[in-house]
Amino acid sequence: MLQAFQIKQVLKTEQNVYKEQQIEWTPMLFADNSGVLNLLARKPLGILHLLDDEANFPRGTVSN
């Protein structure tokens, strides 16, 4: 999540500065992966949070 924040803040900001100062550059295209990050890390239904919950309970979802 920190990397996504850095990309958004640093790269987009720098490209805006280049535009404002009319500096010639090759624009960098990058994908917004916030959907994947939410799927993994969002509480309470993110995959990592659900795995943590299951790991905290002995025999969490094991059926007999």
Secondary structure, DSSP 4 states (H G I P E B T S, - for coil): -HHHHHIIIIIHHHHHHHHHTT----PPP----HHHHHHHH-TTTSHHHHHHHHHHSTTTT---
